Amino acid sequence: MSKERVLITGAAGFLGSHLCDRFIKEGYHVIGMDNLITGDMRNIEHLMPLPNFEFYHHDVSKYIHIPGELKYILHFASPASPIDYLKIPIQTLKVSSLGTHNALGLALAKKARILVASTSEVYGDPLVHPQTEDYWGNVNPVGPRGCYDEAKRFMEAMTMAYHDAHNVETRIVRIFNTYGPRMRLNDGRVLPAFIGQAIRGEDLTMFGDGSQTRAFCYVDDLVEGIYRLLKSDYHLPVNIGNPAEITIKEFGEEIIKLTGTTQKLVSKPLPKDDPKQRKPDITKAKAILGWEPKVTRAEGLKITYEYFKNLPKELIYSEHREFQPKV
């Protein structure tokens, strides 16, 4: 009997690669797709020899063709860090608009269930705390983060339109800050930035006075939540994240203690529209999916630090990659 097939876009990225691992483990035939603009083949090289994994180097913003049957589609193709989407705003908009349209069209043609990766950024700089799924957000559509925030909001709207108009089985996950092995050390997000600076013996850079908050979810917990949501019968957005909130300053102090660095926290100006508070309300995930995070921040950070510490030196000391974007 042939294995059920699942397409994962953004497969060579941080989250996409962990999802590939999970679906291989669950016995599926996994088709990974990525244009590698922010993804990295090193994240999935361990899967390439497997008979139940195949890889398509392709941009989902263009027409998607996959021969044969598909059971599930997980659409995770998108830049996810500010340093990425500020450099490639047009591609960021296209992958969550044209790419989502193509993925939904494929789901319709294949009669496949599709889960799309939305984000806590749909809430913008929230006026409601913690953020519940029925909060509509406080987003600046023409600010520097608009290319990402509004792209994901459009993704959700397009997904609901396909659900309502074409009866496509859709699922929407709103992902909050997630971390773990395979993050890019120099992608600009706070956790890898702090750890990278500590490893290199640099001061840790926080923005503003560090009073803004984040809530960090370990990647294994996130993948479990996504898997349960995909298998559920619930089609409206669901927050998946860890509600253990911490200020950036406190978090920096945790990283200093974890790494044993003698460097200090230094402040830089706060970027425009940077969210002041971020904490998921996971009441819905608990009730519908029976899900809540299991890995404590102390446990997850220890694993993540060991991963970063053992990277090749050229990756630890490299600058963020320069894109050669095509619009």
C-alpha positions in Angstrom: 0.0 0.0 0.0 1.4 3.4 -1.0 2.0 6.1 1.6 -0.2 9.1 1.8 1.5 12.1 0.3 2.0 15.6 1.9 3.4 18.8 0.3 5.3 21.1 2.6 6.2 24.5 1.1 9.1 26.4 2.7 10.5 22.9 3.4 14.1 24.0 3.7 13.3 26.7 6.3 13.4 26.5 10.1 9.8 25.4 10.7 9.4 23.7 7.3 12.3 21.3 7.9 11.0 20.3 11.3 7.6 19.6 9.8 9.2 17.4 7.1 10.9 15.4 9.9 7.5 15.0 11.7 5.6 13.8 8.7 8.4 11.4 7.7 8.2 10.0 11.3 4.4 9.7 11.0 4.9 7.5 7.9 3.9 10.0 5.1 5.6 10.5 1.7 6.8 14.1 2.0 7.3 16.4 -1.0 9.3 19.4 0.1 9.2 22.6 -2.0 11.4 25.7 -1.5 13.0 28.4 -3.7 15.9 28.7 -1.1 15.7 32.5 -0.9 15.8 32.2 2.9 15.7 28.4 3.2 18.9 26.3 3.5 19.4 22.8 2.0 21.5 21.9 5.1 18.2 21.7 7.0 16.9 18.8 4.9 20.1 17.2 3.6 19.5 14.3 6.1 16.2 13.6 4.4 17.5 13.5 0.8 18.5 9.8 0.7 15.1 8.7 2.0 12.7 7.0 -0.5 9.7 8.7 1.1 11.1 12.2 0.6 11.5 14.3 -2.5 12.4 17.9 -3.1 11.3 20.5 -5.6 13.4 23.6 -6.0 10.5 25.9 -7.0 9.0 29.3 -6.2 5.4 28.8 -5.0 4.5 32.3 -6.3 4.5 30.7 -9.7 2.2 27.9 -10.9 2.5 24.8 -8.7 2.2 21.3 -10.3 2.5 18.1 -8.3 1.7 14.9 -10.1 -0.4 12.3 -8.3 -2.6 12.4 -5.2 -2.0 14.7 -2.2 -3.6 14.2 1.2 -2.3 17.4 2.9 -0.6 20.6 2.0 1.2 22.7 4.6 2.0 26.2 3.2 5.0 27.5 5.1 6.8 29.3 2.4 7.6 32.9 3.5 10.4 35.0 4.9 9.7 35.3 8.7 12.3 37.7 10.2 12.2 41.4 9.9 15.7 41.6 8.4 14.5 39.3 5.6 11.2 40.9 4.7 12.6 44.4 4.9 15.1 43.4 2.2 12.7 41.5 0.0 9.2 43.1 0.6 7.8 42.3 -2.8 8.7 38.6 -2.6 7.2 38.5 0.9 4.0 39.9 -0.4 3.9 37.6 -3.3 4.5 34.4 -1.4 1.6 35.0 0.9 -0.7 36.2 -1.9 0.1 34.5 -5.2 1.8 31.6 -3.4 -1.3 31.1 -1.2 -3.6 31.3 -4.2 -1.6 28.7 -6.0 -1.4 26.4 -2.9 -5.2 26.7 -2.4 -5.8 26.1 -6.1 -3.8 22.9 -5.8 -5.7 21.9 -2.7 -8.9 22.4 -4.6 -7.7 20.3 -7.6 -6.3 17.5 -5.4 -9.2 17.6 -2.9 -6.4 17.9 -0.2 -6.7 19.5 3.2 -4.5 22.6 3.5 -3.0 24.3 6.5 -1.5 27.8 6.1 1.1 29.3 8.4 -0.1 32.7 9.6 1.5 34.6 12.4 1.0 36.6 15.6 2.0 39.6 13.5 -1.6 39.8 12.2 -2.3 41.4 15.5 0.3 44.1 14.8 1.2 46.2 17.8 -1.8 44.9 19.8 -4.1 46.9 22.0 -5.5 43.7 23.5 -3.4 41.6 25.8 -3.0 38.6 25.7 -4.0 38.2 22.1 -7.1 36.1 21.4 -8.1 34.8 17.9 -11.1 37.1 17.8 -9.0 40.2 18.1 -8.7 42.0 14.7 -5.3 43.6 15.3 -3.7 47.0 15.2 -1.6 47.0 12.0 0.0 49.8 10.0 -0.4 48.7 6.3 2.0 51.2 5.0 4.7 50.9 7.7 7.9 48.9 7.3 6.4 45.7 8.7 3.2 46.0 6.5 4.7 43.8 3.7 4.7 40.9 6.1 1.7 41.7 8.4 -0.7 42.5 5.6 0.5 39.6 3.5 -0.4 37.2 6.3 -3.8 38.9 6.9 -4.5 38.5 3.1 -3.4 34.9 3.4 -6.0 34.3 6.0 -8.7 36.0 4.0 -7.9 34.1 0.8 -7.9 30.8 2.8 -11.3 31.5 4.3 -12.6 32.5 0.8 -11.6 29.1 -0.6 -13.2 27.4 2.4 -16.4 29.2 2.0 -16.7 29.4 -1.8 -15.1 26.1 -2.8 -15.5 23.9 0.3 -11.8 23.4 0.6 -10.7 21.8 3.9 -8.6 24.6 5.4 -6.7 25.1 8.6 -5.1 28.4 9.8 -2.3 28.4 12.5 -1.2 31.7 14.0 2.4 31.1 15.1 3.9 33.1 17.9 7.7 33.4 18.5 9.3 30.0 18.0 12.9 28.9 18.5 15.1 25.9 18.3 17.8 24.2 16.2 18.0 25.2 12.5 17.2 28.8 13.1 19.6 31.1 11.2 22.0 32.5 13.7 22.2 35.9 11.9 18.6 36.3 10.8 17.9 39.4 13.0 15.4 37.8 15.4 16.0 38.5 19.1 16.8 35.0 20.3 19.5 34.0 17.7 20.8 37.5 17.7 21.4 37.4 21.4 23.0 34.0 21.4 25.1 34.8 18.3 26.4 38.0 19.9 27.2 36.1 23.2 29.1 33.4 21.3 31.1 36.0 19.4 31.9 37.9 22.5 29.9 41.0 21.5 27.5 43.1 23.6 23.9 42.0 23.3 21.8 44.5 21.4 18.3 45.2 22.6 16.0 47.8 21.1 14.5 50.5 23.3 14.6 50.0 27.0 13.9 46.3 26.7 10.5 46.6 28.3 8.7 45.1 25.3 7.6 41.5 25.8 7.8 38.3 23.8 6.7 34.7 24.5 9.0 31.9 23.1 7.7 28.5 22.1 10.1 25.6 21.5 9.9 24.2 18.0 8.9 20.6 19.0 5.9 22.0 20.9 4.9 24.1 17.9 5.1 21.2 15.5 2.9 19.1 17.8 0.3 21.9 17.9 0.4 22.2 14.1 0.0 18.5 13.6 -3.0 18.4 15.9 -4.6 21.4 14.2 -4.2 19.8 10.8 -5.9 16.6 12.0 -8.7 18.5 13.7 -12.1 19.5 12.3 -11.6 23.2 13.2 -11.2 25.7 10.3 -10.9 29.1 12.0 -7.5 30.5 13.1 -5.8 29.0 16.2 -3.0 30.5 18.2 -0.1 28.2 18.8 2.6 29.6 21.1 3.9 29.6 24.6 2.2 32.1 26.9 5.2 32.3 29.2 5.8 36.1 28.7 9.2 37.8 29.4 10.6 41.2 28.7 13.4 41.5 26.2 15.7 42.9 28.9 15.0 39.9 31.2 15.5 37.6 28.2 18.8 39.1 27.5 19.9 38.6 31.1 18.8 34.9 30.8 21.0 34.5 27.7 24.0 36.2 29.4 23.6 33.7 32.3 23.1 30.7 30.0 26.2 31.5 27.8 28.4 32.7 30.6 29.4 35.7 28.5 30.9 38.8 30.2 29.3 41.1 27.7 26.5 43.4 28.6 23.1 44.5 27.2 23.2 47.7 25.2 20.3 49.7 23.8 19.5 50.9 20.3 16.5 52.9 19.0 13.2 51.0 18.8 12.2 50.2 15.2 9.0 51.6 13.9 5.8 49.6 14.7 7.8 47.1 16.8 5.1 45.3 18.9 5.3 46.3 22.6 3.6 43.2 23.9 3.2 39.7 22.5 1.6 36.8 24.4 -0.8 34.2 23.0 -4.1 33.3 24.5 -4.1 29.5 23.9 -7.5 28.8 25.5 -8.8 27.6 22.1 -5.8 25.3 21.4 -6.2 23.7 24.8 -9.9 23.2 24.3 -10.0 22.1 20.7 -6.7 20.4 20.3 -5.8 19.3 23.8 -2.5 21.1 23.2 -0.3 23.2 25.4 3.5 23.6 25.4 5.6 21.1 27.4 9.2 22.3 27.0 10.2 25.0 29.4 12.2 28.0 28.2 15.3 26.8 30.3 15.2 23.4 28.6 14.6 24.7 25.1 17.3 27.4 25.4 19.9 24.9 26.5 19.3 22.7 23.5 19.3 25.7 21.1 22.5 27.1 22.6 24.3 23.8 22.1 23.1 23.8 18.5 24.4 27.3 17.8 27.6 26.8 19.7 28.5 23.8 17.5 27.9 25.5 14.2 30.8 25.9 11.8 32.8 29.1 12.6 32.0 30.5 9.2 28.3 30.5 10.1 28.8 31.9 13.5 30.8 34.8 12.3 29.1 35.4 8.9 27.0 38.4 8.3 23.4 38.1 7.3 23.2 37.0 3.7 22.7 39.5 0.9 19.7 38.8 -1.3 19.7 39.2 -5.1 16.0 39.7 -5.4 13.9 39.5 -8.5 10.5 41.2 -8.4 
